[in-house]
Amino acid sequence: MKHVGTFLGTAIAGIFVMSVWGAFAGAYGIAGGWFAGFAIISGMWFLNHFIGIINNDGAFVDMACGIAVAGTTRDGFMNGWDKVGNAAPTLGLVVLGGICGGITAGLIQNHLAKSN
C-alpha cells in the first residue's frame, strides 16, 4: 500500500506543477512563477512528506521524479511521442547530471563522516 501512496502523491504533485505553474507564470510573470513554485511545492511537500503520503525509504528526489514523469507523459500524450523522443539527449544529460550529483553528495558525506 505504501507504493500506491507514493505513486499517487508524486502523480498529484506532477499534475499540479504541469497544469497550474505555467498558468500562474503566464498570467503574472515572474512573480506568478515564484508564487506557484512556493504554493505548489510547499503544499505538496506538506502532504507528501509531513502527512506521509509518500514512502520515503529511498531517494530524496521522489517528488522531482514524479513531476518529471508526469511532465514527460503529459507532453507525450499532448504533442506526440516523437517529440519526447527528440528530447532524449536532454533527458540523458539530466540523468548524467543527477548521477554526478549523487556521487558528489556521497563523497562529501563520506568525507564529513571521516572528519568527525
Backbone atoms as SQL, in Angstrom:
CREATE TABLE atoms (id INTEGER PRIMARY KEY, chain TEXT, resi INTEGER, resn TEXT, atom TEXT, x REAL, y REAL, z REAL);
INSERT INTO atoms VALUES
  (1, 'A', 1, 'MET', 'N', 0.815, -1.188, 0.000),
  (2, 'A', 1, 'MET', 'CA', 0.000, 0.000, 0.000),
  (3, 'A', 1, 'MET', 'C', 0.865, 1.261, 0.000),
  (4, 'A', 2, 'LYS', 'N', 2.087, 1.155, 0.563),
  (5, 'A', 2, 'LYS', 'CA', 2.951, 2.324, 0.604),
  (6, 'A', 2, 'LYS', 'C', 3.365, 2.771, -0.796),
  (7, 'A', 3, 'HIS', 'N', 3.456, 1.838, -1.729),
  (8, 'A', 3, 'HIS', 'CA', 3.829, 2.201, -3.092),
  (9, 'A', 3, 'HIS', 'C', 2.687, 2.900, -3.812),
  (10, 'A', 4, 'VAL', 'N', 1.474, 2.539, -3.491),
  (11, 'A', 4, 'VAL', 'CA', 0.311, 3.216, -4.079),
  (12, 'A', 4, 'VAL', 'C', 0.284, 4.670, -3.625),
  (13, 'A', 5, 'GLY', 'N', 0.538, 4.904, -2.341),
  (14, 'A', 5, 'GLY', 'CA', 0.592, 6.271, -1.833),
  (15, 'A', 5, 'GLY', 'C', 1.688, 7.077, -2.487),
  (16, 'A', 6, 'THR', 'N', 2.844, 6.457, -2.679),
  (17, 'A', 6, 'THR', 'CA', 3.954, 7.139, -3.335),
  (18, 'A', 6, 'THR', 'C', 3.593, 7.494, -4.773),
  (19, 'A', 7, 'PHE', 'N', 2.983, 6.563, -5.467),
  (20, 'A', 7, 'PHE', 'CA', 2.564, 6.807, -6.850),
  (21, 'A', 7, 'PHE', 'C', 1.557, 7.949, -6.912),
  (22, 'A', 8, 'LEU', 'N', 0.548, 7.905, -6.050),
  (23, 'A', 8, 'LEU', 'CA', -0.485, 8.931, -6.063),
  (24, 'A', 8, 'LEU', 'C', 0.067, 10.296, -5.638),
  (25, 'A', 9, 'GLY', 'N', 0.894, 10.323, -4.608),
  (26, 'A', 9, 'GLY', 'CA', 1.454, 11.588, -4.140),
  (27, 'A', 9, 'GLY', 'C', 2.317, 12.262, -5.186),
  (28, 'A', 10, 'THR', 'N', 3.167, 11.503, -5.859),
  (29, 'A', 10, 'THR', 'CA', 4.012, 12.098, -6.886),
  (30, 'A', 10, 'THR', 'C', 3.206, 12.461, -8.125),
  (31, 'A', 11, 'ALA', 'N', 2.188, 11.668, -8.446),
  (32, 'A', 11, 'ALA', 'CA', 1.345, 11.989, -9.601),
  (33, 'A', 11, 'ALA', 'C', 0.570, 13.279, -9.361),
  (34, 'A', 12, 'ILE', 'N', 0.045, 13.450, -8.166),
  (35, 'A', 12, 'ILE', 'CA', -0.686, 14.679, -7.852),
  (36, 'A', 12, 'ILE', 'C', 0.247, 15.883, -7.926),
  (37, 'A', 13, 'ALA', 'N', 1.450, 15.745, -7.388),
  (38, 'A', 13, 'ALA', 'CA', 2.422, 16.836, -7.474),
  (39, 'A', 13, 'ALA', 'C', 2.723, 17.175, -8.934),
  (40, 'A', 14, 'GLY', 'N', 2.921, 16.160, -9.749),
  (41, 'A', 14, 'GLY', 'CA', 3.200, 16.376, -11.169),
  (42, 'A', 14, 'GLY', 'C', 2.053, 17.045, -11.897),
  (43, 'A', 15, 'ILE', 'N', 0.834, 16.635, -11.581),
  (44, 'A', 15, 'ILE', 'CA', -0.335, 17.239, -12.225),
  (45, 'A', 15, 'ILE', 'C', -0.439, 18.714, -11.864),
  (46, 'A', 16, 'PHE', 'N', -0.251, 19.045, -10.588),
  (47, 'A', 16, 'PHE', 'CA', -0.332, 20.448, -10.176),
  (48, 'A', 16, 'PHE', 'C', 0.765, 21.280, -10.829),
  (49, 'A', 17, 'VAL', 'N', 1.973, 20.764, -10.849),
  (50, 'A', 17, 'VAL', 'CA', 3.077, 21.529, -11.446),
  (51, 'A', 17, 'VAL', 'C', 2.830, 21.744, -12.935),
  (52, 'A', 18, 'MET', 'N', 2.431, 20.704, -13.632),
  (53, 'A', 18, 'MET', 'CA', 2.263, 20.809, -15.076),
  (54, 'A', 18, 'MET', 'C', 1.033, 21.615, -15.488),
  (55, 'A', 19, 'SER', 'N', 0.022, 21.706, -14.642),
  (56, 'A', 19, 'SER', 'CA', -1.180, 22.422, -15.043),
  (57, 'A', 19, 'SER', 'C', -1.276, 23.822, -14.455),
  (58, 'A', 20, 'VAL', 'N', -0.805, 24.034, -13.230),
  (59, 'A', 20, 'VAL', 'CA', -1.016, 25.301, -12.546),
  (60, 'A', 20, 'VAL', 'C', 0.168, 26.253, -12.702),
  (61, 'A', 21, 'TRP', 'N', 1.377, 25.746, -12.624),
  (62, 'A', 21, 'TRP', 'CA', 2.561, 26.599, -12.611),
  (63, 'A', 21, 'TRP', 'C', 2.623, 27.485, -13.855),
  (64, 'A', 22, 'GLY', 'N', 2.451, 26.885, -15.021),
  (65, 'A', 22, 'GLY', 'CA', 2.504, 27.646, -16.269),
  (66, 'A', 22, 'GLY', 'C', 1.422, 28.703, -16.360),
  (67, 'A', 23, 'ALA', 'N', 0.233, 28.392, -15.847),
  (68, 'A', 23, 'ALA', 'CA', -0.856, 29.365, -15.874),
  (69, 'A', 23, 'ALA', 'C', -0.541, 30.564, -14.994),
  (70, 'A', 24, 'PHE', 'N', 0.000, 30.323, -13.815),
  (71, 'A', 24, 'PHE', 'CA', 0.383, 31.431, -12.929),
  (72, 'A', 24, 'PHE', 'C', 1.503, 32.254, -13.552),
  (73, 'A', 25, 'ALA', 'N', 2.502, 31.593, -14.091),
  (74, 'A', 25, 'ALA', 'CA', 3.622, 32.313, -14.691),
  (75, 'A', 25, 'ALA', 'C', 3.170, 33.092, -15.921),
  (76, 'A', 26, 'GLY', 'N', 2.263, 32.518, -16.697),
  (77, 'A', 26, 'GLY', 'CA', 1.763, 33.214, -17.875),
  (78, 'A', 26, 'GLY', 'C', 0.923, 34.432, -17.521),
  (79, 'A', 27, 'ALA', 'N', 0.136, 34.327, -16.457),
  (80, 'A', 27, 'ALA', 'CA', -0.754, 35.424, -16.083),
  (81, 'A', 27, 'ALA', 'C', -0.041, 36.519, -15.301),
  (82, 'A', 28, 'TYR', 'N', 0.906, 36.148, -14.442),
  (83, 'A', 28, 'TYR', 'CA', 1.516, 37.120, -13.530),
  (84, 'A', 28, 'TYR', 'C', 3.024, 37.251, -13.696),
  (85, 'A', 29, 'GLY', 'N', 3.577, 36.657, -14.713),
  (86, 'A', 29, 'GLY', 'CA', 5.001, 36.795, -14.983),
  (87, 'A', 29, 'GLY', 'C', 5.864, 36.071, -13.951),
  (88, 'A', 30, 'ILE', 'N', 7.009, 36.640, -13.690),
  (89, 'A', 30, 'ILE', 'CA', 7.975, 36.020, -12.783),
  (90, 'A', 30, 'ILE', 'C', 7.397, 35.857, -11.384),
  (91, 'A', 31, 'ALA', 'N', 6.676, 36.870, -10.906),
  (92, 'A', 31, 'ALA', 'CA', 6.089, 36.780, -9.565),
  (93, 'A', 31, 'ALA', 'C', 5.094, 35.632, -9.488),
  (94, 'A', 32, 'GLY', 'N', 4.342, 35.425, -10.545),
  (95, 'A', 32, 'GLY', 'CA', 3.401, 34.299, -10.574),
  (96, 'A', 32, 'GLY', 'C', 4.115, 32.964, -10.560),
  (97, 'A', 33, 'GLY', 'N', 5.239, 32.887, -11.259),
  (98, 'A', 33, 'GLY', 'CA', 6.021, 31.655, -11.246),
  (99, 'A', 33, 'GLY', 'C', 6.589, 31.364, -9.870),
  (100, 'A', 34, 'TRP', 'N', 7.101, 32.397, -9.209),
  (101, 'A', 34, 'TRP', 'CA', 7.624, 32.223, -7.847),
  (102, 'A', 34, 'TRP', 'C', 6.509, 31.823, -6.888),
  (103, 'A', 35, 'PHE', 'N', 5.353, 32.487, -7.004),
  (104, 'A', 35, 'PHE', 'CA', 4.242, 32.142, -6.120),
  (105, 'A', 35, 'PHE', 'C', 3.779, 30.712, -6.362),
  (106, 'A', 36, 'ALA', 'N', 3.652, 30.329, -7.622),
  (107, 'A', 36, 'ALA', 'CA', 3.221, 28.965, -7.943),
  (108, 'A', 36, 'ALA', 'C', 4.224, 27.952, -7.414),
  (109, 'A', 37, 'GLY', 'N', 5.515, 28.236, -7.590),
  (110, 'A', 37, 'GLY', 'CA', 6.542, 27.338, -7.073),
  (111, 'A', 37, 'GLY', 'C', 6.441, 27.172, -5.570),
  (112, 'A', 38, 'PHE', 'N', 6.287, 28.289, -4.879),
  (113, 'A', 38, 'PHE', 'CA', 6.167, 28.227, -3.421),
  (114, 'A', 38, 'PHE', 'C', 4.900, 27.487, -3.009),
  (115, 'A', 39, 'ALA', 'N', 3.776, 27.858, -3.596),
  (116, 'A', 39, 'ALA', 'CA', 2.495, 27.271, -3.194),
  (117, 'A', 39, 'ALA', 'C', 2.411, 25.785, -3.547),
  (118, 'A', 40, 'ILE', 'N', 2.797, 25.428, -4.751),
  (119, 'A', 40, 'ILE', 'CA', 2.649, 24.038, -5.198),
  (120, 'A', 40, 'ILE', 'C', 3.653, 23.137, -4.486),
  (121, 'A', 41, 'ILE', 'N', 4.921, 23.500, -4.531),
  (122, 'A', 41, 'ILE', 'CA', 5.941, 22.616, -3.967),
  (123, 'A', 41, 'ILE', 'C', 5.809, 22.518, -2.454),
  (124, 'A', 42, 'SER', 'N', 5.578, 23.645, -1.773),
  (125, 'A', 42, 'SER', 'CA', 5.451, 23.554, -0.315),
  (126, 'A', 42, 'SER', 'C', 4.183, 22.827, 0.083),
  (127, 'A', 43, 'GLY', 'N', 3.102, 23.069, -0.625),
  (128, 'A', 43, 'GLY', 'CA', 1.862, 22.343, -0.320),
  (129, 'A', 43, 'GLY', 'C', 1.978, 20.852, -0.565),
  (130, 'A', 44, 'MET', 'N', 2.581, 20.493, -1.675),
  (131, 'A', 44, 'MET', 'CA', 2.742, 19.065, -1.975),
  (132, 'A', 44, 'MET', 'C', 3.774, 18.427, -1.050),
  (133, 'A', 45, 'TRP', 'N', 4.811, 19.172, -0.668),
  (134, 'A', 45, 'TRP', 'CA', 5.766, 18.622, 0.292),
  (135, 'A', 45, 'TRP', 'C', 5.059, 18.332, 1.611),
  (136, 'A', 46, 'PHE', 'N', 4.199, 19.255, 2.058),
  (137, 'A', 46, 'PHE', 'CA', 3.455, 19.058, 3.300),
  (138, 'A', 46, 'PHE', 'C', 2.612, 17.788, 3.226),
  (139, 'A', 47, 'LEU', 'N', 1.869, 17.624, 2.146),
  (140, 'A', 47, 'LEU', 'CA', 1.026, 16.426, 2.015),
  (141, 'A', 47, 'LEU', 'C', 1.859, 15.159, 1.878),
  (142, 'A', 48, 'ASN', 'N', 2.866, 15.215, 1.018),
  (143, 'A', 48, 'ASN', 'CA', 3.621, 14.005, 0.718),
  (144, 'A', 48, 'ASN', 'C', 4.563, 13.584, 1.839),
  (145, 'A', 49, 'HIS', 'N', 5.211, 14.528, 2.483),
  (146, 'A', 49, 'HIS', 'CA', 6.216, 14.174, 3.475),
  (147, 'A', 49, 'HIS', 'C', 5.743, 14.352, 4.909),
  (148, 'A', 50, 'PHE', 'N', 5.117, 15.481, 5.224),
  (149, 'A', 50, 'PHE', 'CA', 4.692, 15.712, 6.604),
  (150, 'A', 50, 'PHE', 'C', 3.492, 14.834, 6.952),
  (151, 'A', 51, 'ILE', 'N', 2.500, 14.827, 6.077),
  (152, 'A', 51, 'ILE', 'CA', 1.329, 13.967, 6.300),
  (153, 'A', 51, 'ILE', 'C', 1.709, 12.504, 6.061),
  (154, 'A', 52, 'GLY', 'N', 2.580, 12.256, 5.090),
  (155, 'A', 52, 'GLY', 'CA', 3.114, 10.912, 4.884),
  (156, 'A', 52, 'GLY', 'C', 2.509, 10.121, 3.744),
  (157, 'A', 53, 'ILE', 'N', 2.046, 10.798, 2.701),
  (158, 'A', 53, 'ILE', 'CA', 1.510, 10.073, 1.552),
  (159, 'A', 53, 'ILE', 'C', 2.615, 9.269, 0.869),
  (160, 'A', 54, 'ILE', 'N', 3.784, 9.889, 0.742),
  (161, 'A', 54, 'ILE', 'CA', 4.915, 9.239, 0.068),
  (162, 'A', 54, 'ILE', 'C', 5.706, 8.400, 1.061),
  (163, 'A', 55, 'ASN', 'N', 6.088, 7.208, 0.634),
  (164, 'A', 55, 'ASN', 'CA', 7.013, 6.375, 1.395),
  (165, 'A', 55, 'ASN', 'C', 8.415, 6.855, 1.046),
  (166, 'A', 56, 'ASN', 'N', 9.125, 7.388, 2.009),
  (167, 'A', 56, 'ASN', 'CA', 10.423, 7.977, 1.732),
  (168, 'A', 56, 'ASN', 'C', 11.558, 7.089, 2.244),
  (169, 'A', 57, 'ASP', 'N', 11.486, 5.794, 1.926),
  (170, 'A', 57, 'ASP', 'CA', 12.575, 4.888, 2.293),
  (171, 'A', 57, 'ASP', 'C', 13.764, 5.017, 1.358),
  (172, 'A', 58, 'GLY', 'N', 13.546, 5.587, 0.186),
  (173, 'A', 58, 'GLY', 'CA', 14.600, 5.620, -0.827),
  (174, 'A', 58, 'GLY', 'C', 15.187, 6.996, -1.010),
  (175, 'A', 59, 'ALA', 'N', 15.344, 7.367, -2.248),
  (176, 'A', 59, 'ALA', 'CA', 15.990, 8.627, -2.590),
  (177, 'A', 59, 'ALA', 'C', 15.115, 9.821, -2.218),
  (178, 'A', 60, 'PHE', 'N', 15.748, 10.958, -2.076),
  (179, 'A', 60, 'PHE', 'CA', 15.028, 12.167, -1.709),
  (180, 'A', 60, 'PHE', 'C', 14.634, 12.998, -2.918),
  (181, 'A', 61, 'VAL', 'N', 14.635, 12.407, -4.087),
  (182, 'A', 61, 'VAL', 'CA', 14.201, 13.090, -5.303),
  (183, 'A', 61, 'VAL', 'C', 12.819, 12.599, -5.704),
  (184, 'A', 62, 'ASP', 'N', 12.070, 12.109, -4.756),
  (185, 'A', 62, 'ASP', 'CA', 10.807, 11.458, -5.057),
  (186, 'A', 62, 'ASP', 'C', 9.815, 12.380, -5.745),
  (187, 'A', 63, 'MET', 'N', 9.595, 13.582, -5.249),
  (188, 'A', 63, 'MET', 'CA', 8.647, 14.480, -5.897),
  (189, 'A', 63, 'MET', 'C', 9.177, 14.941, -7.246),
  (190, 'A', 64, 'ALA', 'N', 10.467, 15.203, -7.347),
  (191, 'A', 64, 'ALA', 'CA', 11.047, 15.634, -8.618),
  (192, 'A', 64, 'ALA', 'C', 10.914, 14.548, -9.670),
  (193, 'A', 65, 'CYS', 'N', 11.126, 13.326, -9.283),
  (194, 'A', 65, 'CYS', 'CA', 10.995, 12.219, -10.232),
  (195, 'A', 65, 'CYS', 'C', 9.546, 12.083, -10.697),
  (196, 'A', 66, 'GLY', 'N', 8.613, 12.179, -9.781),
  (197, 'A', 66, 'GLY', 'CA', 7.197, 12.100, -10.139),
  (198, 'A', 66, 'GLY', 'C', 6.774, 13.241, -11.041),
  (199, 'A', 67, 'ILE', 'N', 7.266, 14.439, -10.763),
  (200, 'A', 67, 'ILE', 'CA', 6.947, 15.594, -11.595),
  (201, 'A', 67, 'ILE', 'C', 7.540, 15.416, -12.991),
  (202, 'A', 68, 'ALA', 'N', 8.753, 14.886, -13.067),
  (203, 'A', 68, 'ALA', 'CA', 9.386, 14.657, -14.365),
  (204, 'A', 68, 'ALA', 'C', 8.621, 13.618, -15.181),
  (205, 'A', 69, 'VAL', 'N', 8.192, 12.546, -14.543),
  (206, 'A', 69, 'VAL', 'CA', 7.431, 11.518, -15.255),
  (207, 'A', 69, 'VAL', 'C', 6.081, 12.072, -15.717),
  (208, 'A', 70, 'ALA', 'N', 5.422, 12.838, -14.850),
  (209, 'A', 70, 'ALA', 'CA', 4.134, 13.428, -15.226),
  (210, 'A', 70, 'ALA', 'C', 4.297, 14.392, -16.397),
  (211, 'A', 71, 'GLY', 'N', 5.334, 15.209, -16.356),
  (212, 'A', 71, 'GLY', 'CA', 5.561, 16.152, -17.446),
  (213, 'A', 71, 'GLY', 'C', 5.902, 15.471, -18.753),
  (214, 'A', 72, 'THR', 'N', 6.719, 14.437, -18.679),
  (215, 'A', 72, 'THR', 'CA', 7.105, 13.717, -19.895),
  (216, 'A', 72, 'THR', 'C', 5.913, 13.001, -20.507),
  (217, 'A', 73, 'THR', 'N', 5.129, 12.318, -19.697),
  (218, 'A', 73, 'THR', 'CA', 3.969, 11.612, -20.245),
  (219, 'A', 73, 'THR', 'C', 2.905, 12.591, -20.734),
  (220, 'A', 74, 'ARG', 'N', 2.721, 13.702, -20.026),
  (221, 'A', 74, 'ARG', 'CA', 1.762, 14.715, -20.471),
  (222, 'A', 74, 'ARG', 'C', 2.130, 15.228, -21.852),
  (223, 'A', 75, 'ASP', 'N', 3.393, 15.598, -22.026),
  (224, 'A', 75, 'ASP', 'CA', 3.818, 16.095, -23.330),
  (225, 'A', 75, 'ASP', 'C', 3.739, 15.014, -24.400),
  (226, 'A', 76, 'GLY', 'N', 3.995, 13.776, -24.011),
  (227, 'A', 76, 'GLY', 'CA', 3.875, 12.686, -24.972),
  (228, 'A', 76, 'GLY', 'C', 2.447, 12.513, -25.459),
  (229, 'A', 77, 'PHE', 'N', 1.489, 12.589, -24.552),
  (230, 'A', 77, 'PHE', 'CA', 0.087, 12.439, -24.945),
  (231, 'A', 77, 'PHE', 'C', -0.429, 13.668, -25.693),
  (232, 'A', 78, 'MET', 'N', 0.038, 14.856, -25.315),
  (233, 'A', 78, 'MET', 'CA', -0.470, 16.083, -25.943),
  (234, 'A', 78, 'MET', 'C', 0.191, 16.384, -27.282),
  (235, 'A', 79, 'ASN', 'N', 1.478, 16.142, -27.406),
  (236, 'A', 79, 'ASN', 'CA', 2.234, 16.567, -28.586),
  (237, 'A', 79, 'ASN', 'C', 2.760, 15.417, -29.429),
  (238, 'A', 80, 'GLY', 'N', 2.559, 14.206, -29.004),
  (239, 'A', 80, 'GLY', 'CA', 3.071, 13.053, -29.738),
  (240, 'A', 80, 'GLY', 'C', 4.373, 12.553, -29.136),
  (241, 'A', 81, 'TRP', 'N', 4.545, 11.241, -29.173),
  (242, 'A', 81, 'TRP', 'CA', 5.696, 10.623, -28.535),
  (243, 'A', 81, 'TRP', 'C', 6.986, 10.861, -29.299),
  (244, 'A', 82, 'ASP', 'N', 6.877, 11.262, -30.575),
  (245, 'A', 82, 'ASP', 'CA', 8.097, 11.576, -31.312),
  (246, 'A', 82, 'ASP', 'C', 8.777, 12.822, -30.742),
  (247, 'A', 83, 'LYS', 'N', 7.987, 13.758, -30.211),
  (248, 'A', 83, 'LYS', 'CA', 8.568, 14.942, -29.573),
  (249, 'A', 83, 'LYS', 'C', 9.335, 14.554, -28.312),
  (250, 'A', 84, 'VAL', 'N', 8.821, 13.580, -27.570),
  (251, 'A', 84, 'VAL', 'CA', 9.525, 13.108, -26.381),
  (252, 'A', 84, 'VAL', 'C', 10.829, 12.430, -26.798),
  (253, 'A', 85, 'GLY', 'N', 10.781, 11.686, -27.890),
  (254, 'A', 85, 'GLY', 'CA', 11.997, 11.055, -28.407),
  (255, 'A', 85, 'GLY', 'C', 13.050, 12.075, -28.799),
  (256, 'A', 86, 'ASN', 'N', 12.599, 13.215, -29.317),
  (257, 'A', 86, 'ASN', 'CA', 13.550, 14.283, -29.679),
  (258, 'A', 86, 'ASN', 'C', 14.234, 14.869, -28.457),
  (259, 'A', 87, 'ALA', 'N', 13.608, 14.735, -27.301),
  (260, 'A', 87, 'ALA', 'CA', 14.180, 15.273, -26.066),
  (261, 'A', 87, 'ALA', 'C', 15.111, 14.277, -25.378),
  (262, 'A', 88, 'ALA', 'N', 15.304, 13.103, -25.953),
  (263, 'A', 88, 'ALA', 'CA', 16.126, 12.063, -25.326),
  (264, 'A', 88, 'ALA', 'C', 17.550, 12.529, -24.998),
  (265, 'A', 89, 'PRO', 'N', 18.236, 13.258, -25.873),
  (266, 'A', 89, 'PRO', 'CA', 19.584, 13.716, -25.490),
  (267, 'A', 89, 'PRO', 'C', 19.567, 14.609, -24.253),
  (268, 'A', 90, 'THR', 'N', 18.595, 15.493, -24.160),
  (269, 'A', 90, 'THR', 'CA', 18.498, 16.357, -22.981),
  (270, 'A', 90, 'THR', 'C', 18.198, 15.535, -21.745),
  (271, 'A', 91, 'LEU', 'N', 17.265, 14.600, -21.855),
  (272, 'A', 91, 'LEU', 'CA', 16.935, 13.744, -20.714),
  (273, 'A', 91, 'LEU', 'C', 18.134, 12.912, -20.285),
  (274, 'A', 92, 'GLY', 'N', 18.911, 12.436, -21.247),
  (275, 'A', 92, 'GLY', 'CA', 20.117, 11.683, -20.916),
  (276, 'A', 92, 'GLY', 'C', 21.129, 12.519, -20.154),
  (277, 'A', 93, 'LEU', 'N', 21.300, 13.772, -20.575),
  (278, 'A', 93, 'LEU', 'CA', 22.221, 14.650, -19.867),
  (279, 'A', 93, 'LEU', 'C', 21.707, 14.979, -18.466),
  (280, 'A', 94, 'VAL', 'N', 20.403, 15.105, -18.310),
  (281, 'A', 94, 'VAL', 'CA', 19.834, 15.342, -16.980),
  (282, 'A', 94, 'VAL', 'C', 20.110, 14.144, -16.074),
  (283, 'A', 95, 'VAL', 'N', 19.964, 12.942, -16.605),
  (284, 'A', 95, 'VAL', 'CA', 20.254, 11.736, -15.818),
  (285, 'A', 95, 'VAL', 'C', 21.729, 11.694, -15.432),
  (286, 'A', 96, 'LEU', 'N', 22.608, 12.008, -16.374),
  (287, 'A', 96, 'LEU', 'CA', 24.042, 12.036, -16.053),
  (288, 'A', 96, 'LEU', 'C', 24.352, 13.092, -14.991),
  (289, 'A', 97, 'GLY', 'N', 23.702, 14.237, -15.069),
  (290, 'A', 97, 'GLY', 'CA', 23.889, 15.268, -14.044),
  (291, 'A', 97, 'GLY', 'C', 23.421, 14.792, -12.678),
  (292, 'A', 98, 'GLY', 'N', 22.307, 14.074, -12.644),
  (293, 'A', 98, 'GLY', 'CA', 21.826, 13.520, -11.384),
  (294, 'A', 98, 'GLY', 'C', 22.780, 12.490, -10.806),
  (295, 'A', 99, 'ILE', 'N', 23.342, 11.664, -11.664),
  (296, 'A', 99, 'ILE', 'CA', 24.310, 10.667, -11.206),
  (297, 'A', 99, 'ILE', 'C', 25.557, 11.358, -10.645),
  (298, 'A', 100, 'CYS', 'N', 26.047, 12.360, -11.360),
  (299, 'A', 100, 'CYS', 'CA', 27.219, 13.107, -10.860),
  (300, 'A', 100, 'CYS', 'C', 26.912, 13.782, -9.530),
  (301, 'A', 101, 'GLY', 'N', 25.708, 14.348, -9.409),
  (302, 'A', 101, 'GLY', 'CA', 25.320, 14.972, -8.146),
  (303, 'A', 101, 'GLY', 'C', 25.237, 13.971, -7.018),
  (304, 'A', 102, 'GLY', 'N', 24.703, 12.798, -7.295),
  (305, 'A', 102, 'GLY', 'CA', 24.612, 11.755, -6.271),
  (306, 'A', 102, 'GLY', 'C', 25.970, 11.259, -5.828),
  (307, 'A', 103, 'ILE', 'N', 26.861, 11.066, -6.783),
  (308, 'A', 103, 'ILE', 'CA', 28.216, 10.627, -6.438),
  (309, 'A', 103, 'ILE', 'C', 28.933, 11.704, -5.613),
  (310, 'A', 104, 'THR', 'N', 28.777, 12.955, -6.032),
  (311, 'A', 104, 'THR', 'CA', 29.400, 14.050, -5.290),
  (312, 'A', 104, 'THR', 'C', 28.849, 14.137, -3.871),
  (313, 'A', 105, 'ALA', 'N', 27.536, 14.025, -3.726),
  (314, 'A', 105, 'ALA', 'CA', 26.930, 14.064, -2.388),
  (315, 'A', 105, 'ALA', 'C', 27.433, 12.915, -1.523),
  (316, 'A', 106, 'GLY', 'N', 27.580, 11.722, -2.107),
  (317, 'A', 106, 'GLY', 'CA', 28.105, 10.582, -1.362),
  (318, 'A', 106, 'GLY', 'C', 29.543, 10.797, -0.925),
  (319, 'A', 107, 'LEU', 'N', 30.366, 11.348, -1.810),
  (320, 'A', 107, 'LEU', 'CA', 31.756, 11.620, -1.454),
  (321, 'A', 107, 'LEU', 'C', 31.852, 12.664, -0.343),
  (322, 'A', 108, 'ILE', 'N', 31.025, 13.701, -0.434),
  (323, 'A', 108, 'ILE', 'CA', 31.022, 14.724, 0.615),
  (324, 'A', 108, 'ILE', 'C', 30.556, 14.139, 1.937),
  (325, 'A', 109, 'GLN', 'N', 29.531, 13.317, 1.885),
  (326, 'A', 109, 'GLN', 'CA', 29.020, 12.680, 3.105),
  (327, 'A', 109, 'GLN', 'C', 30.079, 11.780, 3.733),
  (328, 'A', 110, 'ASN', 'N', 30.787, 11.024, 2.933),
  (329, 'A', 110, 'ASN', 'CA', 31.864, 10.176, 3.470),
  (330, 'A', 110, 'ASN', 'C', 32.995, 11.015, 4.051),
  (331, 'A', 111, 'HIS', 'N', 33.329, 12.099, 3.386),
  (332, 'A', 111, 'HIS', 'CA', 34.385, 12.980, 3.879),
  (333, 'A', 111, 'HIS', 'C', 33.984, 13.598, 5.210),
  (334, 'A', 112, 'LEU', 'N', 32.740, 14.046, 5.324),
  (335, 'A', 112, 'LEU', 'CA', 32.273, 14.628, 6.592),
  (336, 'A', 112, 'LEU', 'C', 32.215, 13.597, 7.708),
  (337, 'A', 113, 'ALA', 'N', 31.870, 12.354, 7.366),
  (338, 'A', 113, 'ALA', 'CA', 31.818, 11.308, 8.375),
  (339, 'A', 113, 'ALA', 'C', 33.236, 10.996, 8.897),
  (340, 'A', 114, 'LYS', 'N', 34.233, 11.019, 8.021),
  (341, 'A', 114, 'LYS', 'CA', 35.607, 10.756, 8.436),
  (342, 'A', 114, 'LYS', 'C', 36.175, 11.922, 9.247),
  (343, 'A', 115, 'SER', 'N', 35.706, 13.155, 8.950),
  (344, 'A', 115, 'SER', 'CA', 36.217, 14.332, 9.651),
  (345, 'A', 115, 'SER', 'C', 35.748, 14.361, 11.109),
  (346, 'A', 116, 'ASN', 'N', 34.581, 13.844, 11.356),
  (347, 'A', 116, 'ASN', 'CA', 34.032, 13.887, 12.718),
  (348, 'A', 116, 'ASN', 'C', 34.530, 12.706, 13.455);
